[in-house]
């Protein structure tokens, strides 16, 4: 987590990373979006980043490409 100072208060920057399945909305995607909304309400700067759905061995390269 990165922090950003605004006055005396530090604002945390958080990115939530999860895989994405085309044309499907539910499960882990809803959890990621709700977690992001809760973090924003708590005063953090947060966003959800989706990576392509693939086998775990190729998942690492997807993270690196999307950085």
LOTORLO-632978 format. One record per atom (N, C-alpha, C): x, y, z; residue number from 1; atom name. Coordinates in steps of 0.2 Angstrom, whole numbers, plus 2048, in hexadecimal, padded with zeros to 3 digits. Layout:
+-----+-----+-----+------+------+
!   x !   y !   z ! paba ! rofi !
+-----+-----+-----+------+------+
!   X !   Y !   Z !  NUM !   CA !
...
+-----+-----+-----+------+------+
//
This chain:
+-----+-----+-----+------+------+
!   x !   y !   z ! paba ! rofi !
+-----+-----+-----+------+------+
! 804 ! 7FA ! 800 !    1 !    N !
! 800 ! 800 ! 800 !    1 !   CA !
! 804 ! 806 ! 800 !    1 !    C !
! 803 ! 80B ! 7FC !    2 !    N !
! 806 ! 811 ! 7FC !    2 !   CA !
! 802 ! 816 ! 800 !    2 !    C !
! 806 ! 81B ! 803 !    3 !    N !
! 802 ! 820 ! 806 !    3 !   CA !
! 804 ! 827 ! 803 !    3 !    C !
! 7FF ! 82C ! 804 !    4 !    N !
! 800 ! 832 ! 801 !    4 !   CA !
! 7FE ! 837 ! 807 !    4 !    C !
! 803 ! 83C ! 808 !    5 !    N !
! 801 ! 840 ! 80E !    5 !   CA !
! 7FD ! 846 ! 80B !    5 !    C !
! 7F7 ! 847 ! 80F !    6 !    N !
! 7F3 ! 84D ! 80E !    6 !   CA !
! 7F2 ! 851 ! 814 !    6 !    C !
! 7F6 ! 856 ! 815 !    7 !    N !
! 7F6 ! 859 ! 81C !    7 !   CA !
! 7FA ! 855 ! 821 !    7 !    C !
! 7F7 ! 854 ! 826 !    8 !    N !
! 7FA ! 84F ! 82B !    8 !   CA !
! 7F8 ! 848 ! 82B !    8 !    C !
! 7F3 ! 847 ! 826 !    9 !    N !
! 7F0 ! 840 ! 825 !    9 !   CA !
! 7F3 ! 83D ! 81F !    9 !    C !
! 7F5 ! 836 ! 820 !   10 !    N !
! 7F7 ! 832 ! 81A !   10 !   CA !
! 7F1 ! 82F ! 817 !   10 !    C !
! 7F1 ! 82F ! 810 !   11 !    N !
! 7EB ! 82C ! 80D !   11 !   CA !
! 7EF ! 826 ! 809 !   11 !    C !
! 7EC ! 820 ! 80A !   12 !    N !
! 7EE ! 81A ! 808 !   12 !   CA !
! 7EC ! 819 ! 800 !   12 !    C !
! 7F0 ! 817 ! 7FC !   13 !    N !
! 7EE ! 815 ! 7F5 !   13 !   CA !
! 7EE ! 80D ! 7F5 !   13 !    C !
! 7E9 ! 80B ! 7F3 !   14 !    N !
! 7E8 ! 803 ! 7F3 !   14 !   CA !
! 7E5 ! 801 ! 7EC !   14 !    C !
! 7E8 ! 7FC ! 7E9 !   15 !    N !
! 7E6 ! 7F9 ! 7E3 !   15 !   CA !
! 7E4 ! 7F2 ! 7E4 !   15 !    C !
! 7DE ! 7F0 ! 7E2 !   16 !    N !
! 7DB ! 7E9 ! 7E3 !   16 !   CA !
! 7DC ! 7E6 ! 7DD !   16 !    C !
! 7DF ! 7E0 ! 7DC !   17 !    N !
! 7E1 ! 7DD ! 7D6 !   17 !   CA !
! 7DD ! 7D6 ! 7D6 !   17 !    C !
! 7D9 ! 7D5 ! 7D1 !   18 !    N !
! 7D5 ! 7CF ! 7D1 !   18 !   CA !
! 7D5 ! 7CD ! 7C9 !   18 !    C !
! 7D3 ! 7C7 ! 7C8 !   19 !    N !
! 7D3 ! 7C4 ! 7C1 !   19 !   CA !
! 7CC ! 7C6 ! 7BE !   19 !    C !
! 7CB ! 7C6 ! 7B8 !   20 !    N !
! 7C5 ! 7C8 ! 7B5 !   20 !   CA !
! 7C3 ! 7C3 ! 7B0 !   20 !    C !
! 7BC ! 7C1 ! 7B0 !   21 !    N !
! 7B9 ! 7BC ! 7AC !   21 !   CA !
! 7B4 ! 7C0 ! 7A7 !   21 !    C !
! 7B5 ! 7C0 ! 7A1 !   22 !    N !
! 7B1 ! 7C4 ! 79C !   22 !   CA !
! 7AA ! 7C2 ! 79D !   22 !    C !
! 7A5 ! 7C7 ! 79D !   23 !    N !
! 79E ! 7C6 ! 79D !   23 !   CA !
! 79B ! 7C3 ! 7A4 !   23 !    C !
! 79F ! 7C3 ! 7A9 !   24 !    N !
! 79D ! 7C0 ! 7AF !   24 !   CA !
! 79E ! 7C5 ! 7B5 !   24 !    C !
! 798 ! 7C7 ! 7B9 !   25 !    N !
! 799 ! 7CB ! 7BE !   25 !   CA !
! 796 ! 7C8 ! 7C5 !   25 !    C !
! 79B ! 7C7 ! 7C9 !   26 !    N !
! 799 ! 7C3 ! 7CF !   26 !   CA !
! 79F ! 7C1 ! 7D3 !   26 !    C !
! 79E ! 7BE ! 7D9 !   27 !    N !
! 7A3 ! 7BB ! 7DD !   27 !   CA !
! 7A9 ! 7C0 ! 7DF !   27 !    C !
! 7AF ! 7BE ! 7DC !   28 !    N !
! 7B5 ! 7C2 ! 7DE !   28 !   CA !
! 7B4 ! 7C9 ! 7DC !   28 !    C !
! 7B1 ! 7CA ! 7D6 !   29 !    N !
! 7B1 ! 7D1 ! 7D3 !   29 !   CA !
! 7AC ! 7D5 ! 7D8 !   29 !    C !
! 7A7 ! 7D3 ! 7DB !   30 !    N !
! 7A3 ! 7D7 ! 7DF !   30 !   CA !
! 7A7 ! 7D8 ! 7E6 !   30 !    C !
! 7AA ! 7D3 ! 7E8 !   31 !    N !
! 7AE ! 7D4 ! 7EE !   31 !   CA !
! 7B4 ! 7D9 ! 7ED !   31 !    C !
! 7B7 ! 7D9 ! 7E7 !   32 !    N !
! 7BC ! 7DE ! 7E6 !   32 !   CA !
! 7B9 ! 7E5 ! 7E6 !   32 !    C !
! 7B3 ! 7E6 ! 7E2 !   33 !    N !
! 7B0 ! 7EC ! 7E2 !   33 !   CA !
! 7AE ! 7EF ! 7E8 !   33 !    C !
! 7AB ! 7EB ! 7EC !   34 !    N !
! 7A8 ! 7ED ! 7F3 !   34 !   CA !
! 7AE ! 7EF ! 7F8 !   34 !    C !
! 7B3 ! 7EB ! 7F7 !   35 !    N !
! 7B9 ! 7EC ! 7FB !   35 !   CA !
! 7BC ! 7F3 ! 7F9 !   35 !    C !
! 7BC ! 7F5 ! 7F3 !   36 !    N !
! 7BF ! 7FB ! 7F0 !   36 !   CA !
! 7BA ! 801 ! 7F3 !   36 !    C !
! 7B4 ! 800 ! 7F3 !   37 !    N !
! 7AF ! 805 ! 7F5 !   37 !   CA !
! 7B0 ! 806 ! 7FC !   37 !    C !
! 7B1 ! 801 ! 800 !   38 !    N !
! 7B2 ! 802 ! 808 !   38 !   CA !
! 7B8 ! 805 ! 809 !   38 !    C !
! 7BE ! 804 ! 805 !   39 !    N !
! 7C4 ! 807 ! 806 !   39 !   CA !
! 7C4 ! 80F ! 805 !   39 !    C !
! 7C0 ! 810 ! 7FF !   40 !    N !
! 7BF ! 817 ! 7FE !   40 !   CA !
! 7BB ! 81B ! 803 !   40 !    C !
! 7B6 ! 818 ! 806 !   41 !    N !
! 7B2 ! 81B ! 80B !   41 !   CA !
! 7B6 ! 81C ! 811 !   41 !    C !
! 7BB ! 817 ! 812 !   42 !    N !
! 7C0 ! 818 ! 818 !   42 !   CA !
! 7C5 ! 81D ! 817 !   42 !    C !
! 7C5 ! 820 ! 811 !   43 !    N !
! 7CA ! 826 ! 810 !   43 !   CA !
! 7D0 ! 824 ! 80C !   43 !    C !
! 7D0 ! 81E ! 809 !   44 !    N !
! 7D6 ! 81C ! 805 !   44 !   CA !
! 7D4 ! 81D ! 7FE !   44 !    C !
! 7DA ! 81E ! 7FA !   45 !    N !
! 7D9 ! 81E ! 7F3 !   45 !   CA !
! 7DA ! 817 ! 7F0 !   45 !    C !
! 7D4 ! 814 ! 7ED !   46 !    N !
! 7D4 ! 80D ! 7EB !   46 !   CA !
! 7D1 ! 80C ! 7E4 !   46 !    C !
! 7D4 ! 807 ! 7E1 !   47 !    N !
! 7D1 ! 805 ! 7DB !   47 !   CA !
! 7D2 ! 7FE ! 7DA !   47 !    C !
! 7CE ! 7FB ! 7D5 !   48 !    N !
! 7CE ! 7F4 ! 7D3 !   48 !   CA !
! 7D1 ! 7F3 ! 7CD !   48 !    C !
! 7D6 ! 7EF ! 7CC !   49 !    N !
! 7D9 ! 7ED ! 7C6 !   49 !   CA !
! 7D8 ! 7E6 ! 7C4 !   49 !    C !
! 7D5 ! 7E5 ! 7BE !   50 !    N !
! 7D4 ! 7DE ! 7BC !   50 !   CA !
! 7D9 ! 7DC ! 7B7 !   50 !    C !
! 7DB ! 7D5 ! 7B8 !   51 !    N !
! 7E0 ! 7D2 ! 7B3 !   51 !   CA !
! 7DC ! 7CD ! 7B0 !   51 !    C !
! 7DF ! 7CA ! 7AA !   52 !    N !
! 7DC ! 7C5 ! 7A6 !   52 !   CA !
! 7DB ! 7BF ! 7AA !   52 !    C !
! 7D6 ! 7BB ! 7A9 !   53 !    N !
! 7D5 ! 7B4 ! 7AC !   53 !   CA !
! 7DA ! 7AF ! 7A8 !   53 !    C !
! 7DE ! 7AC ! 7AC !   54 !    N !
! 7E2 ! 7A7 ! 7A9 !   54 !   CA !
! 7E5 ! 7A2 ! 7AE !   54 !    C !
! 7E9 ! 79D ! 7AC !   55 !    N !
! 7EC ! 799 ! 7B1 !   55 !   CA !
! 7F1 ! 79C ! 7B5 !   55 !    C !
! 7F2 ! 79A ! 7BB !   56 !    N !
! 7F6 ! 79E ! 7C0 !   56 !   CA !
! 7FD ! 79F ! 7BD !   56 !    C !
! 800 ! 79A ! 7BA !   57 !    N !
! 807 ! 79B ! 7B7 !   57 !   CA !
! 807 ! 7A1 ! 7B3 !   57 !    C !
! 802 ! 7A3 ! 7AF !   58 !    N !
! 802 ! 7A9 ! 7AB !   58 !   CA !
! 800 ! 7AF ! 7AE !   58 !    C !
! 7FD ! 7AE ! 7B4 !   59 !    N !
! 7FA ! 7B4 ! 7B8 !   59 !   CA !
! 7FF ! 7B9 ! 7BA !   59 !    C !
! 805 ! 7B7 ! 7BB !   60 !    N !
! 80A ! 7BB ! 7BD !   60 !   CA !
! 80C ! 7C0 ! 7B8 !   60 !    C !
! 80D ! 7BD ! 7B1 !   61 !    N !
! 80E ! 7C2 ! 7AC !   61 !   CA !
! 809 ! 7C7 ! 7AA !   61 !    C !
! 803 ! 7C5 ! 7AC !   62 !    N !
! 7FD ! 7C9 ! 7AB !   62 !   CA !
! 7FD ! 7CF ! 7B0 !   62 !    C !
! 800 ! 7CE ! 7B6 !   63 !    N !
! 800 ! 7D3 ! 7BB !   63 !   CA !
! 806 ! 7D8 ! 7B8 !   63 !    C !
! 80B ! 7D5 ! 7B6 !   64 !    N !
! 811 ! 7D9 ! 7B4 !   64 !   CA !
! 80F ! 7DE ! 7AE !   64 !    C !
! 80C ! 7DB ! 7A9 !   65 !    N !
! 80A ! 7DE ! 7A3 !   65 !   CA !
! 805 ! 7E4 ! 7A5 !   65 !    C !
! 801 ! 7E3 ! 7AA !   66 !    N !
! 7FC ! 7E8 ! 7AB !   66 !   CA !
! 7FE ! 7ED ! 7B0 !   66 !    C !
! 804 ! 7ED ! 7B3 !   67 !    N !
! 807 ! 7F2 ! 7B7 !   67 !   CA !
! 807 ! 7F9 ! 7B5 !   67 !    C !
+-----+-----+-----+------+------+
//
